[in-house]
Amino acid sequence: MLIALLVPLSLAILLFSTILVRSAAKQRARPNLEAVFVGAVVSFFDTLGIGSFAPTAAWLKFRKLVPDRLIPQTMLVGLTPPAMAESIIFLVLLGVLVDPVLLVGCVLALLMGGMVGVPLVTRARVWIVQLVVAIALILAAVAYAMTNLHLFPGGGTASSLPLTLLIVAIVANFAFGVLVNFGVGNFAPSLVMFGLMGLDPRYAFPIMAGGAALMGAAASTRHVQIGQIDLRIVLGLAIGGIPAVLVAAFIVKTMPLEILRWLVCVVVLYAAAVMLHAAFLGRREHDAETATAPILD
């Protein structure tokens, strides 16, 4: 069953990489050096369990590297190559220990949700995207704080779930896939959900990474084709992220992260406040335009 998952994943990686390289060459896009640094840092700590979406979104907003409406899809496309590297590592090391029905079911559900979310984020109004990203940042900050305060469920020792919880996990991963397109990372909610269900937290990583890679490849391919991304940032995040994943997985493996989580929490909350303010102003402007728009017979 693991081979059946690795083969389509490898093909998806090849297809996505080809499309991304061709698009970058066609537009003569060069990687943003600041994004290379950001990609390396967030992907390194993502491999160790912190997550990469929230700090990346916060930094892109703080530095104004990308327009707000393009942050979710640019971030998704740029962080997909590092996620692919993570997925191969976690699937090979831990995938064989996880219930194959749980693994494949959640991965495919995340993939389908991701594809459903592509047109939603590209058609959504700017203020809606800003609001969703702000909420995602706040939830991420709460997750960081609760992790440091040891208020999250520690998980159990199970490698599989009973049928009812299995169905819940699959449905939830479909929803996570939709939300990933809006900048809501799937790692934090997945860890909480699987912890409450009693799954061994180690076994959540191949599920989360495998789903993120396959869904990311499919959804990112569509985002590249649509063109509403900043390729300079995408290339930077990818180039910086892949080697950082390998270093974290095979050299560092573990390190104290509590202080870093508090720092990231502060930065993420600041970015959330700025994004909420922008969403409020955008909504007010939209309502004003609607109220003054001429009525056509």
C-alpha positions in Angstrom: 0.0 0.0 0.0 2.9 2.4 0.8 4.3 1.7 -2.7 0.9 2.5 -4.2 1.1 5.9 -2.5 4.8 6.7 -3.2 4.4 6.0 -7.0 1.7 8.6 -7.6 3.4 11.0 -5.2 6.6 10.7 -7.2 4.8 11.3 -10.5 3.0 14.3 -9.0 6.3 15.7 -7.8 7.8 15.2 -11.3 4.8 16.9 -13.0 4.7 19.8 -10.6 8.4 20.4 -10.8 8.4 20.4 -14.6 5.5 22.9 -14.8 7.1 25.2 -12.2 10.5 25.2 -13.9 8.9 25.9 -17.3 6.8 28.7 -15.9 9.8 30.3 -14.1 11.9 30.0 -17.3 9.1 31.5 -19.4 8.8 34.5 -17.1 12.5 34.7 -16.5 11.7 34.7 -12.7 14.7 34.8 -10.3 14.4 33.7 -6.7 14.0 36.4 -4.1 17.0 36.1 -1.8 15.0 37.0 1.3 12.5 34.3 0.4 15.4 31.8 0.2 16.3 32.6 3.8 12.6 32.5 5.0 12.1 29.2 3.2 15.2 27.7 4.9 14.1 28.8 8.4 10.4 27.9 8.2 11.0 24.5 6.5 13.7 23.6 8.9 11.4 24.1 11.9 8.5 22.6 10.0 10.3 19.3 9.8 10.8 19.5 13.6 7.1 20.0 14.1 6.5 23.8 14.4 4.8 24.3 11.1 5.7 26.6 8.2 2.5 28.3 7.0 1.8 30.7 9.9 5.4 32.1 10.2 5.7 32.4 6.4 2.4 34.2 6.1 3.3 36.5 9.0 6.7 37.4 7.4 5.3 37.9 3.9 2.7 40.3 5.5 5.2 42.0 7.8 7.7 42.7 5.0 5.0 43.3 2.3 6.8 41.0 -0.1 3.5 39.8 -1.7 0.1 41.5 -2.0 -2.4 40.1 0.6 -4.6 38.4 -1.9 -1.6 36.4 -3.3 -0.1 35.3 0.0 -2.0 32.0 0.5 -1.4 30.6 -3.0 2.2 31.9 -3.3 3.0 30.4 0.1 1.4 27.1 -0.8 3.3 26.8 -4.1 6.6 27.8 -2.6 6.4 25.5 0.4 5.2 22.5 -1.6 8.7 21.3 -2.7 10.0 21.2 0.9 6.8 19.4 1.9 7.5 16.9 -0.9 11.0 16.2 0.6 9.4 15.8 4.1 6.8 13.4 2.8 9.3 11.0 1.2 11.3 11.0 4.4 8.4 10.4 6.8 6.6 7.9 4.5 9.8 5.8 4.2 10.7 6.0 7.9 7.2 5.8 9.5 4.7 5.1 6.7 4.9 1.3 7.0 3.8 1.5 10.7 0.6 3.3 10.0 -2.8 1.7 9.2 -2.8 1.8 5.3 -6.5 2.7 5.2 -6.0 5.6 7.5 -2.9 6.8 5.7 -4.3 6.6 2.1 -7.8 7.7 3.1 -6.6 10.9 4.8 -4.0 11.7 2.0 -6.6 11.3 -0.7 -9.2 13.4 1.2 -6.7 16.2 1.7 -5.9 16.0 -2.1 -9.6 16.3 -3.0 -10.1 19.1 -0.6 -7.1 21.0 -1.9 -8.4 20.8 -5.5 -11.8 22.1 -4.4 -10.2 25.0 -2.6 -8.2 26.3 -5.6 -11.0 28.1 -7.4 -12.4 29.3 -4.1 -9.3 31.3 -3.1 -8.6 32.7 -6.6 -12.2 34.0 -6.9 -12.6 35.2 -3.3 -12.6 38.9 -2.6 -9.4 40.4 -1.1 -11.0 41.1 2.3 -12.3 37.6 2.6 -8.8 36.2 2.0 -7.4 38.6 4.5 -10.0 37.6 7.1 -9.4 33.9 6.6 -5.6 34.3 6.8 -6.0 36.4 10.0 -8.1 33.8 11.6 -5.6 31.1 10.6 -2.8 33.1 12.1 -4.7 33.5 15.4 -5.5 29.8 15.6 -1.8 29.0 14.9 -0.7 31.4 17.7 -3.1 29.6 20.1 -1.7 26.3 19.0 1.8 27.4 19.7 0.9 28.7 23.1 -1.1 25.6 24.1 1.8 23.4 22.9 4.2 25.3 25.2 1.8 25.1 28.1 1.3 21.4 27.5 -2.4 21.8 27.1 -2.6 19.9 23.8 -3.5 16.2 23.9 -0.3 14.1 24.0 -1.8 11.4 21.8 -1.6 7.6 22.5 0.1 4.6 21.1 -2.4 3.6 18.4 -1.4 3.1 14.8 -5.0 2.8 13.5 -8.4 4.1 14.4 -11.9 2.5 14.8 -14.2 2.9 11.9 -16.2 5.9 13.3 -13.0 7.9 14.1 -11.5 6.9 10.8 -14.4 8.4 8.9 -14.2 11.6 11.0 -10.4 11.9 10.3 -11.0 11.5 6.5 -13.8 14.1 6.4 -11.7 16.5 8.5 -8.7 16.1 6.1 -11.0 17.1 3.2 -11.8 20.3 5.1 -8.1 20.8 5.9 -7.3 20.5 2.2 -9.8 23.3 1.3 -8.4 25.6 4.0 -4.8 25.0 3.0 -5.5 27.1 -0.1 -6.3 30.0 2.2 -3.1 29.7 4.1 -4.4 27.5 6.9 -1.7 24.8 7.5 -2.8 21.2 8.0 -0.2 20.2 10.5 -1.5 21.9 13.7 -5.2 20.9 13.3 -4.1 17.4 12.3 -1.9 17.0 15.4 -4.7 18.1 17.7 -7.3 15.8 16.0 -5.1 12.7 16.0 -4.0 13.4 19.5 -7.6 13.5 20.7 -8.2 10.3 18.8 -5.3 8.5 20.6 -3.1 8.1 17.6 0.7 7.9 18.3 1.9 11.5 17.4 4.8 10.1 15.4 2.4 8.3 13.0 0.6 11.6 12.3 3.7 12.9 10.4 3.6 10.6 7.4 -0.2 11.3 7.1 0.2 15.0 7.3 3.3 15.3 5.1 2.1 12.8 2.5 -1.2 14.5 2.2 0.4 18.0 2.1 2.8 16.9 -0.7 0.3 15.2 -2.9 -2.4 17.9 -2.4 0.3 20.6 -2.7 1.5 19.2 -6.0 -2.0 19.1 -7.5 -3.3 22.4 -6.1 0.0 24.2 -6.8 0.0 23.0 -10.4 -3.4 24.7 -10.9 -2.2 27.9 -9.1 0.9 28.0 -11.4 -1.3 27.7 -14.4 -3.7 30.3 -13.2 -0.8 32.6 -12.6 -2.0 34.5 -9.4 1.3 33.9 -7.6 4.7 35.6 -7.1 7.2 33.3 -8.8 10.2 35.1 -7.3 8.9 34.3 -3.8 7.9 30.8 -4.8 11.4 29.9 -6.1 13.0 31.4 -3.0 10.9 29.5 -0.6 11.5 26.2 -2.5 15.2 26.7 -3.0 15.8 27.5 0.7 13.4 25.0 2.0 14.5 21.7 0.5 18.1 21.5 1.9 16.7 22.8 5.3 14.3 19.8 5.4 17.2 17.4 4.8 19.4 19.0 7.5 16.5 18.9 10.0 15.5 15.3 9.3 18.9 13.7 9.1 21.3 15.9 11.1 19.5 17.9 13.8 16.4 15.7 14.3 15.4 17.4 17.5 16.2 20.6 19.5 14.5 22.7 22.2 11.7 24.8 20.5 9.7 26.3 23.3 11.3 29.8 23.2 11.1 29.9 19.4 7.4 29.0 19.6 6.7 32.0 21.9 8.6 34.3 19.6 6.7 33.0 16.5 3.5 33.4 18.5 4.1 37.1 19.1 5.0 37.7 15.4 2.0 35.7 14.2 -0.4 37.6 16.4 1.0 40.9 15.2 0.5 39.8 11.6 -3.0 38.6 12.4 -3.9 42.0 13.9 -2.6 43.8 10.8 -4.5 41.4 8.5 -7.7 41.8 10.4 -7.4 45.6 10.2 -6.9 45.3 6.4 -9.9 43.0 6.1 -12.1 45.4 8.1 -11.1 48.3 5.9 -11.6 46.2 2.8 -15.0 45.1 3.9 -16.1 48.6 4.7 -14.9 49.9 1.3 -16.7 47.0 -0.4 -20.0 47.8 1.4 -19.6 51.5 0.5 -19.1 50.7 -3.2 -22.1 48.4 -3.1 -24.3 51.0 -1.5 -23.4 53.7 -4.0 -23.4 51.4 -7.1 -26.0 52.5 -9.7 -29.1 50.2 -10.1 -29.5 49.0 -13.6 -32.8 48.1 -15.0 
